[in-house]
Amino acid sequence: MHPTSARSGRAAHDREIESLAEFDEVVAEHGTLARFRVQAVDLTGRTAQLLGLDATEAVFLGCPMEPEAAAHVGSAGALVFPPVPGLPFDPYRGFVYTPAELFASLDEGYEATPDARSYAWFQRTRSDGDVLASTLRAIHDDAVSDALDELLAGARVVGVMGGHAMERGTPAYAGAARLGRELTRAGLTVATGGGPGAMEAANLGAYAAPFADSMLEEALQILAKTPSFRPSVADWARAAFEVRERWPDGGASVGIPTWFYGHEPPNAFAAHIAKYFANATREDGLLARSTAGVVFLPGAAGTVQEIFDNATPNYYESRGEPAPMVLVDEAHWTGELPAWPLLRALARGRSMESRIALVDAIEDAAGAIKRLAR
């Protein structure tokens, strides 16, 4: 994965500037901003450069700048989309989120965090018909998708899907964490829905991958003291940050959550968090980017939906060769929610038939993914 910082070795076709360092790089190398797109970069300290550069057909998306500079680039033929005041999020952001960013001000309570304030804004605006609010949501989600594509370029991504109800301190949670660790140690990038439960466990496992095995066992004990994000998201999140502080610089993984499910806070173990307002965009994007396969842990309606959202492009091969699909827990997927018989019936006689598997033990899931991905 590319780090969320200024990119070096800029490709000729890459016209996006997403940090002040990239801005300075472009100015030094090209001496022009013509036809570049500058995205959410604070340019208030670059007035002299802006006044002296060609900005023909440039686009400035949410870039603070001095009025003189804004007037100059606008008169030179640039499009200037000014920052939108009063928002708890930046619709033009150039990078995905970090846990520290979404949980800033957690010491004041979860309600004070940017994550909670963004959800509150979403709740106020989602049904009022305001075209500005819906436009801002769409711009934000497109910016996040663009950042996620840049982050995951060249990565072999395995999705791990499962419900939010899985509690810390349970054998199932520990198993999901060990799965995330094994996948990460195999050189794969773990991507989850970014929320609590099975999703958090898989991201935790990825975080634990660089450490000795004993680290994960100790972390599980710390987290078990706060089993769920109910009744207190703040206490639940603080336990995760306690683990991160005790063992800094863990392995990287991706969480792709949504404000659509406001009752599900993001987990703090995904290094990179691509959070969306539109759940449909989030769901499709998560599965489409899981190019090395998807593991489906026991879950309810959301996980069932994800199984068949993933099965459809595999069935039609609309994204090319079918990606592996591994369902975990035979009793769950053949008895409680019998998705496996239907999936197997759909796959029969098609190329996806050799790319699906049902395993009973979570310990067998990573091996199944690696075997099917060959």
Secondary structure in CASP SS format (residue, H / E / C, confidence):
PFRMAT SS
TARGET T0000
AUTHOR 0000-0000-0000
METHOD secondary structure of the structure
MODEL  1
M C 1.00
H C 1.00
P C 1.00
T C 1.00
S C 1.00
A C 1.00
R C 1.00
S C 1.00
G C 1.00
R C 1.00
A C 1.00
A C 1.00
H C 1.00
D C 1.00
R C 1.00
E E 1.00
I E 1.00
E C 1.00
S C 1.00
L H 1.00
A H 1.00
E H 1.00
F H 1.00
D H 1.00
E H 1.00
V H 1.00
V H 1.00
A H 1.00
E H 1.00
H H 1.00
G C 1.00
T C 1.00
L C 1.00
A C 1.00
R C 1.00
F C 1.00
R E 1.00
V E 1.00
Q E 1.00
A C 1.00
V C 1.00
D C 1.00
L C 1.00
T C 1.00
G C 1.00
R C 1.00
T H 1.00
A H 1.00
Q H 1.00
L H 1.00
L H 1.00
G H 1.00
L C 1.00
D C 1.00
A C 1.00
T C 1.00
E C 1.00
A C 1.00
V E 1.00
F E 1.00
L E 1.00
G C 1.00
C C 1.00
P C 1.00
M C 1.00
E C 1.00
P H 1.00
E H 1.00
A H 1.00
A H 1.00
A H 1.00
H H 1.00
V H 1.00
G H 1.00
S H 1.00
A C 1.00
G C 1.00
A C 1.00
L E 1.00
V E 1.00
F E 1.00
P C 1.00
P C 1.00
V C 1.00
P C 1.00
G C 1.00
L C 1.00
P C 1.00
F C 1.00
D C 1.00
P C 1.00
Y C 1.00
R C 1.00
G C 1.00
F C 1.00
V C 1.00
Y E 1.00
T C 1.00
P H 1.00
A H 1.00
E H 1.00
L H 1.00
F C 1.00
A C 1.00
S C 1.00
L H 1.00
D H 1.00
E H 1.00
G C 1.00
Y H 1.00
E H 1.00
A H 1.00
T C 1.00
P H 1.00
D H 1.00
A H 1.00
R H 1.00
S H 1.00
Y H 1.00
A H 1.00
W H 1.00
F H 1.00
Q H 1.00
R H 1.00
T H 1.00
R C 1.00
S C 1.00
D C 1.00
G C 1.00
D C 1.00
V H 1.00
L H 1.00
A H 1.00
S H 1.00
T H 1.00
L H 1.00
R H 1.00
A H 1.00
I H 1.00
H H 1.00
D H 1.00
D H 1.00
A H 1.00
V H 1.00
S H 1.00
D H 1.00
A H 1.00
L H 1.00
D H 1.00
E H 1.00
L H 1.00
L H 1.00
A C 1.00
G C 1.00
A C 1.00
R C 1.00
V E 1.00
V E 1.00
G E 1.00
V E 1.00
M E 1.00
G C 1.00
G C 1.00
H C 1.00
A C 1.00
M C 1.00
E C 1.00
R C 1.00
G C 1.00
T C 1.00
P H 1.00
A H 1.00
Y H 1.00
A H 1.00
G H 1.00
A H 1.00
A H 1.00
R H 1.00
L H 1.00
G H 1.00
R H 1.00
E H 1.00
L H 1.00
T H 1.00
R H 1.00
A C 1.00
G C 1.00
L C 1.00
T E 1.00
V E 1.00
A E 1.00
T E 1.00
G C 1.00
G C 1.00
G C 1.00
P C 1.00
G C 1.00
A H 1.00
M H 1.00
E H 1.00
A H 1.00
A H 1.00
N H 1.00
L H 1.00
G H 1.00
A H 1.00
Y H 1.00
A H 1.00
A C 1.00
P C 1.00
F C 1.00
A C 1.00
D H 1.00
S H 1.00
M H 1.00
L H 1.00
E H 1.00
E H 1.00
A H 1.00
L H 1.00
Q H 1.00
I H 1.00
L H 1.00
A H 1.00
K C 1.00
T C 1.00
P C 1.00
S C 1.00
F C 1.00
R C 1.00
P C 1.00
S C 1.00
V H 1.00
A H 1.00
D H 1.00
W H 1.00
A H 1.00
R H 1.00
A H 1.00
A H 1.00
F H 1.00
E H 1.00
V H 1.00
R H 1.00
E H 1.00
R H 1.00
W C 1.00
P C 1.00
D C 1.00
G C 1.00
G C 1.00
A C 1.00
S C 1.00
V E 1.00
G E 1.00
I C 1.00
P C 1.00
T E 1.00
W C 1.00
F C 1.00
Y C 1.00
G C 1.00
H C 1.00
E C 1.00
P C 1.00
P C 1.00
N C 1.00
A C 1.00
F C 1.00
A C 1.00
A C 1.00
H E 1.00
I E 1.00
A C 1.00
K C 1.00
Y E 1.00
F C 1.00
A C 1.00
N H 1.00
A H 1.00
T H 1.00
R H 1.00
E H 1.00
D H 1.00
G H 1.00
L H 1.00
L H 1.00
A H 1.00
R C 1.00
S C 1.00
T C 1.00
A C 1.00
G C 1.00
V E 1.00
V E 1.00
F E 1.00
L C 1.00
P C 1.00
G C 1.00
A C 1.00
A H 1.00
G H 1.00
T H 1.00
V H 1.00
Q H 1.00
E H 1.00
I H 1.00
F H 1.00
D H 1.00
N H 1.00
A H 1.00
T H 1.00
P H 1.00
N H 1.00
Y H 1.00
Y H 1.00
E C 1.00
S C 1.00
R C 1.00
G C 1.00
E C 1.00
P C 1.00
A C 1.00
P C 1.00
M E 1.00
V E 1.00
L E 1.00
V E 1.00
D C 1.00
E H 1.00
A H 1.00
H H 1.00
W H 1.00
T H 1.00
G H 1.00
E H 1.00
L C 1.00
P C 1.00
A H 1.00
W H 1.00
P H 1.00
L H 1.00
L H 1.00
R H 1.00
A H 1.00
L H 1.00
A H 1.00
R C 1.00
G C 1.00
R C 1.00
S H 1.00
M H 1.00
E H 1.00
S H 1.00
R H 1.00
I E 1.00
A E 1.00
L E 1.00
V E 1.00
D C 1.00
A C 1.00
I H 1.00
E H 1.00
D H 1.00
A H 1.00
A H 1.00
G H 1.00
A H 1.00
I H 1.00
K H 1.00
R H 1.00
L H 1.00
A C 1.00
R C 1.00
END
